[in-house]
Amino acid sequence: MGTLASVTDASFRSDVLDAAGTVIVDFWADWCPPCRAIEPILEQLAAEHPDVTILKIDADENLDAVVRYGAMSLPTIKVFRSGEVVTTLVGARPKPAFEAALAPYLG
C-alpha cells in the first residue's frame, strides 16, 4: 500500500496510545478493495493536516489490536486522543464524507 506509516501490535502503545495529539488509525488488509480505495484519501488528509498523525495497521498481521479495538469489519478508522478512542468510522466513503466525519479531529 502507499505512503502512510504503519503501526504494529508491538508499536501500538508508543505510536498511538502514548502519542501526543490526535492519531487516526486505519485498520486495513491487502485483500480488502475498499481499504485500498480509501488509502489515497487518507494520504491526502495526512498531507492537508500535518498536525494529525494518520497511521495504518494490517488487520491480518496485528490481531491483538484488531480484537482489542473491535475492528471486525474493514476498513475501520479509529480516532485516538490521549490514548482513548474518540470516534470510529467503518467502511469506505468519499473524501468529503471523511472530511465531515473527521472535522472535529482534523484541527
N, C-alpha and C positions, 0 to 999 in steps of 0.2 A: 504494500500500500504506500501512500505518499509521504509527505514531509512532516506530519505530526509526530512528535516524540512519543515513544512507547513507555508504558509503566508495566510492571510485573507484580505478581504476588509478593516477591521479595522486596521490591522497592516501593510498594504502595504506601506504606506508612510515611516514609520520608518524602516521596514525591507528591502525595495527595493530602494525607491526614495532617502532617506536620507543616505543610506549606503555608506561607503567608498569602493572604488574598483569596481570590476565587479560583478554583480549579474545576474545570469541566472535563469529565472522563467519558469517552466514547467506548462502550463495550461492543466489540465487533468480532466478526470471524471472516476468514478469507472466502469461505463458501457462500457468504451472505450477500446477494446482489444489492439489497437496499443499503447495506453497510458500505459497500463500495460507492454507491451513488451519493451518499451524503458526505464522504470524505472531502471532496473539493469544497463543499460548502463550509465545513468546519475549518479547513485550511484558510479560506477567505476570512472567516470570522476571526481566526487567530491572527491573521495579518492586520485586520482592521482594528483589533482590540488587544494591543500588545501588553496591557496591564493584566489581562486574564490569561491563565495557563490552560491550554486545551491539550489533553493527552488522549491516547488510545490504549486500550488493553485488549489483547487477544483472548476472547472468552474460552476458546478451546484449550489454551495453554495455561490459563490462570484461574482454575476452578475455585480456589479459595475466595477470591474477590467476587466472582460471579455468584457463589452461594451466599456469601456474607451480605451482599447488597441486592440480592434478588433479581439479578439481570437475566431472567429466564427467556425473554424474547429479545431478538436482535433486530436492529440496533437499539440499544438502551443508552441514553445520555443521562449521567448523574452530575449534578452541580454540587460541589462541596465548598463550604465556608467554615473555617475553624475546625476542620476535621469532621463536620457533620453534613449529611445530605440535606440540601435545602429545597431541591426540586428534582423531579425525574421526568424525562421525556422518553416515550417508547415509540419506535417506528420512524420511517423516513418521512420527510416533509420538504417542501421547497424552502429556499433561503429566507424569504420574507416571514414564513411561519416560524422558523427557528429564531429569527431576529426578534419577533414579537414575544415568543415564549421566554427567550433568554434576556430580554431587555433589562429587567431588574438586576441582572448579574453581570452584564457586559460593561457597566460603568459609563 
